[in-house]
Amino acid sequence: MLKEDVTFSLGLFSIHDRAAAELQYHYASPEVVKAPNGTHKVDGDSIYRIASVSKLFTVYAGMIELSSEDWNRPITEFIPELAISAEKSDDDDESAVDEKAAAAAPSVVYGFPPLDLNVLGPCSNVSNPLCPTNDFIASLRSQPPSFLPWTSPAYADSGFMLLGLAIANITNNPIEAVYHDSIFEPLGMTSSNSTAPTGEAELARSVLADPQSFSLEGGFTTPSGGLFSTINDLAKFGTSLLNSTLLPTNVTRKWMKPITHTASLTHSVGAPWEIQRYIHPSTGKVTDLYTKLGDSGSYGGVTAIIPDYGAGFSMLNGHSNATVRSHAANTILDYITEAVLPALEAQAAAEAARNFVGTYVSTDSKLNSSLTVAFNESTVKAAPLDALSISSWISNGTDVLASDLFEGVKPRLLPTILNQNRSNGAGQVPFQASTNPQTNGYTQAGELAIGPFTGQYATNFDWLIVDQRHYGAIAIDLFIFDVDDKGKAEAVRPAVTRSKLNRSE
């Protein structure tokens, strides 16, 4: 199995550089090149089925259209048929009805007793889009919940199908119209749709790795995996998430957080985020990727949002052999991650050094005050090297770093709240100085930690004591940089000194 067996398209995006969306790579496998219909050469406008990446659009549509009160009401209020099914169910725990997962019936017999599929009705296979909605909901009765609510995360296609029905009922619009009116049209995603392309021009740029599954009607399964899109459209979509184009900023920040964890220390779960926790091999720093993967039959993909860098990437793929496609696609994604994440970190480090490293001095000749910002010179034990740090701080002739406030340690600088208060992009960037160790886990802290409790202090103490030391009601560790419209620092204000130090190149 080689990546050459799979057709795929990859594209980056960034809110800091529009040209990032032009960084794309496309490959058409022999299967697509020789296909009788559809495109024979893929690019940013090639149309793929995006499989379960559709779930991200369904939740996004709900975030846009529903109120916070709607999200906290029982789903049975919006899908009456579900309430009827709950009443008829033999399951005593009615609260579990929302968590019931659809389990597909086996298509072959592995020593199991004979099964009459006619008894199960048209919804015995949940992927059957012709199944009437009422029958689909009724079919959930025979499927007991895997877990009780709020015990363990479990992936369930049926949950997103029900969410799509709820959104449609609340908005009084078909879910297909909600996608178009709330997301596709406002973002200019002109090549995205909830139904398979039928026009000659659209079909000519569609990736028909498997024509039958490509054109399959989604029906009530559309919210789970029935949307179509392109790399260029997904770049618009990803940028809108990072920019909070369609949502209030605080809502986006709240949304991009874990809801629970899994048994893996590197994988957490959001709504519907599959959060991959990438560990940089050179520094041990952790970067969270908020992703939604699609992996179904002949088509798959991913959209990955990386809030730390204001960037992300999308990848779409197709092949008639689902096993070949899935393994190859995930292998490619690993290579992409190992290439993109270190590159973004290196770029962020270079920009931080360019924008902030230097010496800042008082313009008052009578005041012997200065501060020097360096890069990779922190003397904090067990902390990432790639960080801004204070290598010297003189205030009124006193060496502050040599005092018992810092005990000779050159602290790291951790960014806090960006305050761009001028229309041209210039503004202020605050940092907190930290002398605390930071590793990705207590097992990496060496002699500083015995186990998880000593490790809490030895590896992750910053969040516990941020903004704790004050003098005259002002934080001792707060440093506010004035930056120009290109983000380059012009001055720094050590908040506790109530003074301003100008940058001296």
C-alpha positions, 0 to 999 in steps of 0.5 A: 500500500502506497500513498500513490493509491489514494487521491488526495488534496491538502491545503493550509490556512492562516488568519495571519497570512492570506497567502497561506491558503495557496499552500496546497498539494494535490495528487490524483491516483491512477484510479481517478486519472483513468476514471470515465467520469469526473475530474482527472486532475485534482486541485483546490476546487475539486469536489470531494465527499467529506464524510464525517467532517460533516459533523463539524458543520452540523455542530457549527450550524447549531452553534449559529442557529440555536440559543444556549438555552436550546442546547441545555433542553432535552432533545425530546422537546424538539423531536417528539417522535423520540419522546414517544420512543422513550415512553415505549422503550423497556429501558428504565433510564430515559435520560440515556435515550440521547446517548444511544448509539446505532450499531450496524447489523453484521452483513454475514453470519459468524456463527450467529443464529439466523436473522430475519432482516425483514423483522427489523424493518427498513432501518436495520442498516442505519446508513440507509438514507431512505429509512423514514425518520419515524422508523429510524427513531423507533429503531433506536429502541432496540439498541441499549446505551453503551454507557450512562450519560456523562460516564465515558465518551463514545462516538455515535453517528446517530447522535449527529443525525438526531442533532440535525433533526433537532436543528431542522425542527427548531429553525423550521427549515430543512437542515440542508437549507440551514447549512446553505443559509447559515454557513455556505452562503455567508462564507462564500463556500460556493462549491459546498453542498449537502447533495451530490453534484448533478450539473455538468460543470460540477461533475467535471471537477468531482472526485469520483473514486467510487461513483456509487458512494459519491452520489449516495443520497444522504437523507437523515444521515446527512448531518453525520456524513453527507456533505460535499466540499473542496479544499478552497472552501474548507480554507474559508471555513477554517479561517472563519472559525479562527476569526469568529466570523459567524460566532461571538469570540467568547463563544468560539473560545468556549467551544474550542475546549475539551469536554472530556478525555480518553484513555490516551494522554494525547487525545481529548474530546470536544463537541465534536472536536477530536483533540490531538495533543501534539508533543514537539520532539525538540522541546516537549511543548504541547500544541493542541489540534482541534480536528474533525476526521472523516473516514467512511468508505471510499472518502475521508478527510480532516479539518484541523484548527490550531488556535496557538498559531491562528492556522490550520489545514484540511485534507480530503481523500478518496479511493474505491478500496476503503481499507487502502484509503483509510490507512494511506490517508492517516499515514499522510496526515501523520507526515503532514502534522510532523512537517507543519507543526514544527514549521509553525513553531519555528515561524512563531519563534522567529517572529517572537524574537524579531518583535520583542528581543532587545534592550529597553531603556528609560528616556529619563537620564536620571532614572537608571532603568532598563530591561533586556528581552532575550530568546532561549536564555531562560534559566528556569529548570525543566522548561521549554527552550523556545521561549522569550525570557528576561535576561536583565532587569534594572529598576532604579539602579537595582538588579531585580532578577538578583533579588529574592523576587527572582533569586537569580533566575531568568524568567520566561515570558508567557503571553496573556491578553492581546489588546489591539486598541487601535484601528491600524493593528497596533496595540499592547501585548501583555506578558507574565514572567514565570520562574516555574518549570513546565513539562508535558507530564510529571514523568518528564520532570526528572528529580523535580517530581516523584508522582502526580502531586509533586508533578503538579507543582514541578511541571505545571504550576503557572496556572495555579499562581498566575497574577499572584504577586502584587506591589501596590495592587499591581502585578510584579510579573506583568510586562506590557509591550507597546507594538506597532502595526506590524507587531514589533515592540516599541516599548515595554512597561514593567507594570509594577514600576509604573514606568515606560522603557523604550526599545533601543536597537 
